[in-house]
Amino acid sequence: MLPDSDKEIKAEILDEAIDGEITWVGYKTSYDGKTGIFKLVKENDQWKVTNKGPREKGSF
């Protein structure tokens, strides 16, 4: 068991950019305080998380 595994982790959305079927979301969590970006792709009317390509830049 991890030392803080029973601690509630909170996420904060810092920024978002929608471009048709792709959305970029900037976030920060209370787990480590670091910021990150993830990419969502709309597939069959559902938003799904996907990996960012090695040379792919987000919208922010």
N, C-alpha and C positions, 0 to 999 in steps of 0.2 A: 504494500500500500504506500502511495506517495505521501509525504509529510502533510500536505495541505489538501488531500483528496476529498475531504468532507467540506471544504470551504466553497461557498457559492462564488462562481465566476460570472462577472458582468461584462457585457460587450456594449460598446458605444459606436454608433455609426457616425463617422466623421464627414464623409462626402459620398456622393453617388452621381453617376453619369450614365444616362440611358441613350443608346444609339441603335435604334431599331430593335433587333433581336439580341443585342448584347448589352449588358449592364456591368459597370465597374463599381465596386463598393469599397470605400476606405473605412477601416475600423480600428478600434483599440480595445484590448481586453484588460480586465483587472488581474488576470493571471500573471502576466509578466510586464505589463505596461507598454509593450511595444505596439507600434502601428503596423498594419498590413493592408494589402489590397487583394480582393478576390474577384473573380470574373464569373458572371452568370450568363447562361445562354438559354434563350427561350426555345423549348422543344415541345411540340404538341400542346401548346398553351400552358406549359409549366416551366418555371424558371429552375434551371439546374446549375449547380456549381461545376466549373470546369477548370482545368489547369491553364495557366498563362504560358504561352510559348516562350522560348528562351530569348527571342529578340522582340517580343511583342510589348508595346507600351500601352498603358492604360490611358484613360481620358484625363487624368490629373496626376 
